[in-house]
Amino acid sequence: MLRLQRCVLTQLLSSRSASPVSHLRRLISAAAPVVSPNPSFAVENYLVDTCGLTGAQALKASAKLNHLRSPSNPDAVLAFLAGLGLSSAHVAALVAKDPKFLCAGVERTLAPVVVGLTGLGLSRPEIARLVSLGGAQFRCRSIVSSLQYYLHLFGSAEKLFRALKYGSCLLSSDLELVIKPNVAFLEECGLDPCDIAKLCTCAPWLLSTNLERLQAMVACAEGIGVPRGSGMFRQALQVAFYGEEKITAKVDHLKNMFRWSDAEVRIAVCKAPMVLTLSKDLLQRKSGFLVSEVGLEPAYVAHRLTLLTYSLEGRLRPRRAAREGIHGEVHMPSQESCTAAR
């Protein structure tokens, strides 16, 4: 049965006929035997023996599959996944995360989704990757229209997949009620589609959050001194996700750590908003090195925030040692020379 289903799926994906789904229906109807309920079918054993789940995973997943009385549909789904090229490990991870994927209709849902995604230009390996990333969302035929929009927004499948690695929230969010209004608002804030794609590649939750929260985040970004339209606005939006309370606490910590004035900490945050995401321990060690050990003035560091982006052990200490060896004195580079050396 599994071999038959793999053959069917291969013919479906390679078919050049006008209706691959109709072709699949004819093949399955002609070749697939009628499967009666199997009273001895044990879901938990099937999940371990056939799907590759651990005992603990199978116990948890079986609670969502207690209505299954036959391996017929799960076998068809596994054949479908094998035909797409998913490895046993990927299949096991998918089933453990979304056990109900085994209940999806191959002919009714999965095959039409593959046909639709192929029509959008996705290759079979890309579709297989999407199955792993999308999980339950792949069981919905609406994923095709969503992918059409996201491919246009992100510019390529690779960039979209990079965003989906951070979570499938984009695929599970309502396109018309949530995603598109958020995109429109970000455009009103001066971000073009390219900026939005770059921003949401590593922070896709910005598009899936509710509009009121996104508006509050924009206000927070402006509150830390980064106006709309500035080069650092995208970074400031990512920082604003932490909320005003945490940001205020981190600003106070920076002031105390580097002995910055209000004006200096504002300069620092405007130049590099992501400094607010650095851990207190890391800031403490860099402050100790730059201010206490090297002897740089706090104002000097505030105007050259690039120094805080360098690795302490991999960049700053070796450079200091090299300069001491050459000149016999400590001289940290300016922001311009640091940038040129990257």
Secondary structure, 3 states (H helix, E strand, C coil): CHHHHHHHHHHHHHCCCCCHHHHHHHHHHHHCCCCCCCCCCCHHHHHHHCCCCCHHHHHHHHCCCCCCCCCHHHHHHHHHHHHHCCCHHHHHHHHHHCHHHHHCCHHHHHHHHHHHHHHCCCCHHHHHHHHHHHHHHHHCCCHHHHHHHHHHHHCCHHHHHHHHCCCCHHHHCCHHHHHHHHHHHHHHCCCCHHHHHHHHHHCCHHHHCCHHHHHHHHHHHHHCCCCCCCCCHHHHHHHHCCCHHHHHHHHHHHHHHHCCCHHHHHHHHHHCHHHHHCCHHHHHHHHHHHHHHCCCCHHHHHHCCHHHHCCHHHHHHHHHHHHHHHHCCCCCCCHHHHHHHC
